[in-house]
Amino acid sequence: MKNNIRSVSLKQTKCDDKFWSPYQKLVVDTVIPYQQKILNDEIPGAEKSHAIANFRIAAGMEQGEFYGMVFQDSDVAKWLEAVAYSLWVHPDPELEKYADEVIDIVAKAQQEDGYLDTYFTIKEPEHRWKNLLEGHELYCMGHMMEAACGYYEVTGKKKILEVAEKMTDCIASVFDEEHYGIPGHEEVEVGLMRLYEVTGDEKYSRLASYFIESRGKRKDFFHEEKDNRDFDIFNMDPDYLEYNQSHAPVREQTSAEGHAVRAVYLYRAMANLAAATQDESLKQACERLMDSILQKKMYLTGAIGSSGEWEAFSKDYDLPPDRAYAETCAQIGLVFFAKAMLDMEPKGKYADVMERCIYNSTISGMQLDGRHFFYVNPLETNPGLSGEVFGMKHVLPERPGWYACACCPPNLARMILSIGKYCWNESEDTIYAHLMIGQRAELAHADIAVESGYPWKGEARYTLTPKTEEPFALAIHVPGYVSADTLKITVNGEAAEYQMKDGYAYILRKWNEGDVAEMNFPMEIRRMYGTVRCIDTAGCVGLMRGPIVYCIEGVDNGPQLQALILPRESSISEHWETEGVLAGTVTLSMEGLREEDSDELYSTAAPEKKPVKIRAVPYYIWGNRGLGQMRVWIRE
Amino acid sequence: MKNNIRSVSLKQTKCDDKFWSPYQKLVVDTVIPYQQKILNDEIPGAEKSHAIANFRIAAGMEQGEFYGMVFQDSDVAKWLEAVAYSLWVHPDPELEKYADEVIDIVAKAQQEDGYLDTYFTIKEPEHRWKNLLEGHELYCMGHMMEAACGYYEVTGKKKILEVAEKMTDCIASVFDEEHYGIPGHEEVEVGLMRLYEVTGDEKYSRLASYFIESRGKRKDFFHEEKDNRDFDIFNMDPDYLEYNQSHAPVREQTSAEGHAVRAVYLYRAMANLAAATQDESLKQACERLMDSILQKKMYLTGAIGSSGEWEAFSKDYDLPPDRAYAETCAQIGLVFFAKAMLDMEPKGKYADVMERCIYNSTISGMQLDGRHFFYVNPLETNPGLSGEVFGMKHVLPERPGWYACACCPPNLARMILSIGKYCWNESEDTIYAHLMIGQRAELAHADIAVESGYPWKGEARYTLTPKTEEPFALAIHVPGYVSADTLKITVNGEAAEYQMKDGYAYILRKWNEGDVAEMNFPMEIRRMYGTVRCIDTAGCVGLMRGPIVYCIEGVDNGPQLQALILPRESSISEHWETEGVLAGTVTLSMEGLREEDSDELYSTAAPEKKPVKIRAVPYYIWGNRGLGQMRVWIRE
């Protein structure tokens, strides 16, 4: 493997996009301030967080008890990371000042030896590192590393980075070949690879490598650990090894298993490490795991982790729409994993899955008010059953406010604010443009202004200011659903010469100041079918247009969405919405049939069908117009 | 309510039926001896029962500890009841001798004051009656009452009846208006009503009435009980009142709720009591609860209790085929409840639901070898998912051997052996023939020999030997699916005059020795559709022929049954099978379509359809030809 591909830092991009800029504004204006208040317990009626207070107590700045989940610290870390990106998107001296204060508290909460975890520091200092299965110390520290890198990148301030560095020294002093240990929830591997990315110091990638390669090497570890400790936190089963991907050495894993968030965090770190170390066999393991997800374990919306138990991957093709777990964080993690794969090799399928997730099952996690969030992103909800009956208790038909376990909202905030960095890679001779997101990017070969009508229009326009006289390629990702014969690629208005390879259109030329490359393709509505191996999609059709998955909702279509049928021959028309919640989206309407209701539980009379108009709306926006049924898969 | 309807005892009937006699033989030859060995721990490899040993220990006949579930005694009681009926079906002096020995042990295990429960006697005598929520004392005693009545009826021996009578004195000495108590699992109410039926002594119906009427009257009872005791058995939630139907006084209940077996046992006893006391309002409560089941909570197979959690009824129309609980015992209880309703009022819908259950979701609980049993009777199984993934862990795709919680096998044994008594009621002027089961019946108005081709042929022939000169009606239940214009009823070969009322054809006349009444109707294959309110049946068709529900199995139809489609216009042909496991049944074959498999998880190409032959077999016989998929609901 020869890998000359470089990732791009957030500061090389400035988002200016009709779709994403409003989301970024929502995060900046609402989500981050709201989360700040939550972390400080300033929202009346919301579940108590106490996360900042925990740090203050650990710092000796106030008296009190630890409160919250064992991983409560990570809420602060993820918020801090989101704040970092927020300060880039929208500089805000007051917010930065407050973030600096929080960092001061965090730094004070750090122990002499670099240890940083308020739960164990306040509550059980004697149990430090004694319950890696459940303790989440390395998880929280990993998030703090990510926050540190983000904050340092954006502000140039080193204090939190120094905290992170000191923390890793502490970790490195505890774990080594002689002193085996792996975290029950992966994340520190990601944090360490971020530290490596930002500092270039190989001690971080080496420590990441230690944790990655150790996983699955000692299958009895968590069991022994449990035998050797006299306390539990969650009373997790130490023998459910798939849960935390410790059932086999990572290079031998071929199927995505266990807790979906844990899995994709691990896979991302594996890919980061493979890229950093040019490790072909590790890269292949990543490819196998990604293929396992893409080919057998992913919902149409890009959601993963279909099992309602353990927030986990289920068996291949077991993708129940109404019992999905499909945690927002898992999809965000899949975006990260896909980008890490692109950092090694530009393949359209990775950019495609990023698209699938960012436009569907990640942002579906957030109400348009920025104050209500889904943890679980089902593809079907039936009020009265969802959230209530066996098998569906975890599936809520409406987004609640804040969770005690508040991992998803700040995760979403950081993804949305840093979306620009997922758009690019560069190599010695090529700029890879993965996503059609309007922005200004300052890359090595050129500055590029992107204008895009995506996801509603199949058009992106790249205006280049090259920084080199040498020819280089602009390789534009062509979404996988675009057929070659409808694709138009021009440079300065003329049909361009380009080569298609692995889903990218390579336009290789000497670029001049102001050259404009443009990609256009028609946005056709696509009827999507699941493989017959998937029992849950049998007989149904899903609708997509561009990267957007559609759903039908009760508010538009009346009760009993299961009674609606979309005949294969029905034509579907699209509408640019200008009013209400749906303003700025394309909705679909079509002639369908509705089976009529009957009092008889079973009858020899097939339900009569009446023609009806069916309206479908973008999936990501579902549940913003009151409580009702929702379905992605429509009977055909 | 004026109720002159009498029930018929088992000893008035002698089954001689092509369908049921082989089942009775299987129970007599295999199930009962097998269960006898199980109860005595004589089957190597089977889960330990220890049920007889518990009685011996409680009787002071041997030393040892109690072993098994808290309700282990009921296994002996149900076996004893099955033995009683077995002795009627097939007299067996050796078996009777052994049963007498067991009864001797049971009698010795009974305490001075009449108390009879080996768990509490051996293990926790100080906790007697202190945990009615979980203790199952009254449940076990109720079953012993049923066994006693059955054994006394068949053999005329009084010993076990005296045990039961002494037991009820004990119960009556503990519970009264001043000393409130209701059992967490209903059954004693049934046992007491059986004692009333057999002895005519109203003290039993009064005690049954006490338990029935007390239920739901003190909603804090189980909670208080838990507060006042310092031991738990299952750690049940005392506030889940619906679970044991104590959420409201029984007369106020309108919806079937909670644990399905508990529910139908209660409803049966309510109906028995309403019949005995001519209580119109209690009868109406029973009617409402039955309608709740029939109209909103029952599978096509007659199965009930669809929730995989708590073995309970779910919300209305929540009838998932692949996550069904549908416990064999629940369906048996529904047969009992339906018969109890017929004992009050002959309505076709009650006979119809008896048919639906006895020919489908009860006997599906037993392998044709009489040695493997289902607790759970799903309408769809998918090996690899069933029994393995979240929401389906309770659904086994193959019948295992014996369960530690072995309630279903002996319950099925007693239903099959006593099937004759479910066929009849009599009133002053009418004989009601509910089921088309070949037999000789000695009724008050006449002796009747029934010959029947049911369930495969729509024919039943009643040859009468009247015992009265007075005219009386033979009211033959016409299955609800038979259309009036295809129904033929003759007497001595001539078209008979009859009146249809509530699903019964009343032939009123003076009957002469040797008169033959005959009912004939064509057995048409019926396509069944669920109401669109039921999400799980949408787009699918079920097949029935007569009372038999059909299913498709992998062994006949290859993999991925979800890929099979039965077009509405396909004609279906039937086959009388003569070989193998299916011999003696009618199977169905039809032209269908199979969607082709694809590696792509999602595709814009709808799966191609190829014509295939589909074979459907009777549901009750599924899983007798190896492990494979099974589906009742076929895509249409």
Contacts between the chains, C-beta under 8 A, distances in Angstrom:
chain1	res1	chain2	res2	distance
A	294	B	601	7.0
A	295	B	599	7.1
A	295	B	600	7.9
A	295	B	601	5.5
A	296	B	601	6.6
A	298	B	601	6.7
A	300	B	602	5.7
A	307	B	389	6.4
A	307	B	390	4.6
A	308	B	390	4.6
A	308	B	391	6.2
A	309	B	390	3.7
A	309	B	391	8.0
A	310	B	390	7.8
A	314	B	389	5.1
A	314	B	390	6.8
A	315	B	384	6.0
A	315	B	385	6.1
A	315	B	388	6.8
A	315	B	389	5.7
A	317	B	601	7.8
A	318	B	385	5.7
A	318	B	389	5.4
A	320	B	391	7.5
A	322	B	535	7.9
A	323	B	390	7.2
A	323	B	391	5.7
A	382	B	535	6.3
A	384	B	315	6.0
A	385	B	315	6.1
A	385	B	318	5.7
A	385	B	535	7.6
A	388	B	315	6.9
A	389	B	307	6.4
A	389	B	314	5.1
A	389	B	315	5.7
A	389	B	318	5.4
A	390	B	307	4.6
A	390	B	308	4.6
A	390	B	309	3.7
A	390	B	310	7.9
A	390	B	314	6.8
A	390	B	323	7.2
A	390	B	391	7.2
A	391	B	308	6.2
A	391	B	309	8.0
A	391	B	320	7.5
A	391	B	323	5.7
A	391	B	390	7.2
A	391	B	391	3.7
A	481	B	604	7.4
A	526	B	604	5.1
A	527	B	604	6.3
A	527	B	606	7.1
A	528	B	602	5.2
A	528	B	603	7.2
A	528	B	604	6.3
A	529	B	602	7.0
A	529	B	603	5.6
A	529	B	604	7.3
A	529	B	605	6.9
A	529	B	606	5.1
A	529	B	607	6.1
A	530	B	601	6.8
A	530	B	602	5.9
A	531	B	597	7.0
A	531	B	598	4.9
A	531	B	599	7.2
A	531	B	600	6.1
A	531	B	601	5.6
A	531	B	602	7.6
A	531	B	603	7.4
A	531	B	607	7.7
A	532	B	560	5.4
A	532	B	562	6.4
A	532	B	563	4.0
A	532	B	595	4.8
A	532	B	596	7.3
A	532	B	597	5.6
A	532	B	598	7.1
A	532	B	607	5.5
A	533	B	560	6.6
A	533	B	597	6.6
A	534	B	601	7.3
A	535	B	322	7.9
A	535	B	382	6.3
A	535	B	385	7.6
A	535	B	562	4.5
A	538	B	562	4.1
A	538	B	563	6.9
A	538	B	595	7.6
A	538	B	635	6.3
A	539	B	539	5.2
A	539	B	565	7.7
A	539	B	635	4.9
A	541	B	606	7.7
A	542	B	602	7.6
A	560	B	532	5.4
A	560	B	533	6.6
A	562	B	532	6.4
A	562	B	535	4.6
A	562	B	538	4.1
A	563	B	532	3.9
A	563	B	538	6.8
A	565	B	539	7.7
A	568	B	606	6.9
A	595	B	532	4.8
A	595	B	538	7.6
A	596	B	532	7.3
A	597	B	531	7.0
A	597	B	532	5.6
A	597	B	533	6.6
A	598	B	531	4.9
A	598	B	532	7.1
A	599	B	295	7.2
A	599	B	531	7.2
A	600	B	295	7.9
A	600	B	531	6.2
A	601	B	294	7.0
A	601	B	295	5.5
A	601	B	296	6.6
A	601	B	298	6.7
A	601	B	317	7.8
A	601	B	530	6.8
A	601	B	531	5.6
A	601	B	534	7.3
A	602	B	300	5.7
A	602	B	528	5.2
A	602	B	529	7.0
A	602	B	530	5.9
A	602	B	531	7.6
A	602	B	542	7.5
A	603	B	528	7.2
A	603	B	529	5.6
A	603	B	531	7.4
A	604	B	481	7.4
A	604	B	526	5.1
A	604	B	527	6.3
A	604	B	528	6.3
A	604	B	529	7.3
A	605	B	529	6.9
A	606	B	527	7.1
A	606	B	529	5.1
A	606	B	541	7.7
A	606	B	568	6.9
A	606	B	636	7.8
A	607	B	529	6.1
A	607	B	531	7.7
A	607	B	532	5.5
A	635	B	538	6.3
A	635	B	539	4.9
A	636	B	606	7.8
